[in-house]
Amino acid sequence: RERVRQDADAGYIAVKLYAQLTPEQFRAGVEEARARHLQVYSHVPASMTLEQALDLHVDSIEHLDGYERSLGGEGQGLQSRWAAAPAGRMPALAARVTESGVWQVPTLIVNLAPARAFVDLNAADAAPEMRYAAQGLLDFWHSYPARLPPGTDFAARYRTTQEAHARRLDMLRALRAAHTPLLIGTDAPNPYVLFGFSIHEELGFFREAGFSNTEILRIATLDAARFLNQAGEFGVIREGARADLLLLGADPEQDLAVLRTPQGVMAVGHWFDRARLDALLGEAERAAAASRTA
């Protein structure tokens, strides 16, 4: 409760409750956040079920936490349980989630990207976007494999994660069919989830799960504003709204790939043309290179 009060006093609009909390701590966090008019974003603690978190009416649940247990997936680890999650139980669970009104942030990339990278770190580091990753970030990412049990078969681990990813896509399809309120996020900077780049792969996962480009764009703009109780303040183009805009060379409702190469960006009223964007990327690349030399 004291930590929630501290965050409220510091001006934050939300708290995030993590998986290590006891049910008593979790409930206390929700109660105190509500008393201070803060939103609550949450994991689902191992000591609680997804349904119990939904019943507390948190604002959002991240990473489809707790789903694999509610679906009855069995296995020794998170990815194994997801890989074994029966698709037949997903529609009923999706309906239960929708009934709660709690928003869901799947962040599918945060599970897939690390497992994929750990199979071959040299290849992962050679990806074009990694030229913007500073050495400190790479060191942080490289430390993760050492935390896994000695002798871990990273190729087998990635195969299991791919199977789990397929089940998560099935769950996302079920949530779409149930009209669950959804958000799009990545959980950067987890290993090989790079700011500004991984979001495009996440958008692609939503497309793979059956969402139209128009639905995806709405979730990432209008619905994000609705979730933050700022509808009309951003996510729309109108007089008086926040001046955050992308100028694109083609219609993103036809092809989301055009989002990767904006012709210009208006950020909080400041205009960045393509030349300025390229200059900023160049600065980021040089800074990352300098950090590696150091």
N, C-alpha and C positions, 0 to 999 in steps of 0.2 A: 504493500500500500504506500509506503514511504517513497519508493522509487517512482511509482506512478505520479505521486504528488510533485516530486522533483521535476519530472518531465513536463508536467502541466505548467509548473511555475517557469520553466525554461522556454515556454512558448510552443511546444510541440502540439500538433493536432491529433496525434495518435500514439498508442503504445503497441508494441508487438510482444506477444506472449509465446515463449519458446517451449520446446518439447520436454525439458528437464523438470518442469514445474510439477508439484503435486496437485491433485484436484483442489485442495483447499487454497493453495497459492493462486491457482488459475482463477478460481471463482473470486477470490479477493481482488485480483488484478482487474477483472471485468467490472466488479462492483465499484471499485475506486475510480476506474476510468469513466464510468457512467456518471459518477458523482461530480467529476471534473469536466464533463462534456467532451471527452476524448473518444475517438474511434478506437476499435480494438482489432488489430490484425493478428492472426494466430497460426501457430502450428497446432497439432493435436498431440498432447503429451502421451507417452506410452502408458501412463497410468489412467488414461481416459479413453473413451470411445469417440468416434466422430459424432455420433448422435448426441452424446453429452455436451460436446462443444457447440453443436448446432442449437441445442436447447438453451444455452446461455446467450444466444443471439449476439455472438460476436459479429463484427462487420464483414470480415473476410477470413477465409481459410486458405493458406498458401500450400502450393505444391501437391494438391490432392492428398494431403496428409490424412492418415487414418483410414483412407478408403480401402486399402488392401486388406485391412483387418475386418472391416465391416462386410467386405465381399467374401470373406472366408478363405482368402489365399493362404496357402501353407508353404513354409520354407524357413530356412535359417536366417535369411536376411531380407531387407526391404525389396530388392529387385527380384529375388526368388518368389516372394509372396505375391508381388505384382504379376510375375510371369504365370503364376498358377491361379490368378483371380478369374473366377468363372464369369464369362460375359452375360450369362443368363440372369444373373442377379443385378446387373447394372441398371436396367430401367427402373426397378423399384427403388434402388438407392438414389438414383437421380431425382425421382419424384419426391423422395423424403427431403433431399437437399433443397429443391426448389420450394417446397412447402415452408421451409425454415426462413427463406428470404435472405440467407447468408450468401454473400458473393464469394466466388471461387476464382483463384488465380493459379491455373495449372502449372505454369513454368516447366513445360516438358523438357526444355533444353537443359535444365540444370542437372538432370539425371543422365541424359544421353552424352553430353559433351565431355564430361570428365572421363567416363568409361571408354569412350572412343579415343580420347587423347592418350590415355595411359597405355594403350596397346603399343604405341610408338611415339614417344615424346619428341624425338627429333623431327619426325614428320609433322607433328602437331605444331611445333615451334616454327616450322618452315612455311606455314600457311601465310598468305599475303597480308592478312590483317594483323598478324603478330608483330609486324614492324612498328606498330603503335604501342606495344606492350613494354612497359619499363622493366628493368631487371628485377626490381623488388617484387613486382607482380609475378614475374616468371618464377622467381625463387619461392614465393608463397605457393604457387601451383605445383612446383616440382617437389615440395615437401609432402604432398598428399600421398603419393604411392608408398612412401616409407611408413605411413601410419597403418597401412594394411598388413595383414598377417604375412610373415615370411613365406616365400614360395607361392604367393598368389599367382594364379594363371590369369593374366590380364586379358588374353584373347577370349577365354571361357567366360570371364566376368563380363566382357563386352557383349558376348552373345546372349547371356542372360538378360542384360540391360536392354538389348534390342527387343527381346521377347516381352519384357516388361513395358517397354515403350509402346509396343503394338497394343497391349492391353489398356494402357493409359489413353491411347487414341480411341479405343472402343468406348472408354468411360467418357471421354470428351464428346463423342458422338451422342451418347446417351444423355449427357447434360444439355446438349443443343436441342435434342428432341423434347426434353422436359422443360425447355425455356428457362433454364437456370441462369441467374445473373452472373456474368463472367467478366473477367478482366484479363489483359494480356501483359505478362511480365516475364523476366528472364532470371532474376536473382543473381545478376552480376554483382561482384566479380568472383563467383565460385570458379573452380578450375576450368579454364578455356571457355568461359562465358564472358566474352569481351564486350565492354560497353559500346553501344552504337552499332555493333555488327550482329550479335546473337539474336537481337530482336527480329531480324529478317527471317532467320531460320524458324523462330517461334511462330511468326505469322504464317509461314509455310505449313507448320504442323496443324494450325487451325484450318487451313485450306484443305489439307489432307483429311481432316476429320469431317469435312463436308460443309464447312462454312463458306458462304459466298464472299467474294472480295468486299462487297458492300457491307456485309455483316461484320467482317473483320475491321474495316475502317471505322465503323460505328462504335464497336467495342473499344477501340483504341482512342477514340476522341469523345464522342457524346456520352458514352456510358462511363468512361473514366471520370468525366465531370460530374455526372449524376452520383457516382459512388462517393465522391468527395464533397457532395452537397454544394457543388459549384456550377450547377447547370446554368448555362447562359453566360457564365464568366469565361469559359474556354471550351474548346471542342466545337465551336460554331463560328461562322464568319458573319459578323453583324456589328453595327456601330455600338461602341461601349464594351465589347468583349476584349479579352486579352489578345494582344497582337502577336500570336504565335501561328505562323503559316509556313507551308511548304509550297514553293513554285516548282511544278513538275513539267517535264517535257512531253508527257503523255498521260492518259487517263488511268489512274490506279484501280478504278473499278474494273478495268479490262485486264490489267497486269500489275500485280503488286511489286514486281521487280523494279518499276520506275522509282519506287521510294528510296532505292539504294543510291540514286544519283540525282538528287534535287538540283534544279537550276539555280535555286536561291532559297534562303531561309530567313524568315522574319522571326526573331526570338525576342519576346518582351519588348517589341517596338523597335528593335535594332535590325537593320537589313544587312545580310551577308550574301553577296552575289557569288557565283561559282568560283571566280578568281579568289575571293576572300576565303571561301571554304577550302579551296586547294591550299592556300597559304597556311591556314590553320592546321590542316593535316600535315603539311610539311614541317611545321613547328613541332607537332606532336611526334612525328617520326624522328626528327633530329634529337629531341629531348630523350626519347627512348634509346636511341643509339648511343647518346652520351652516357646514359646510365649504365649501359652494358660495358662501355669502355672503362668507366670508373670502377 
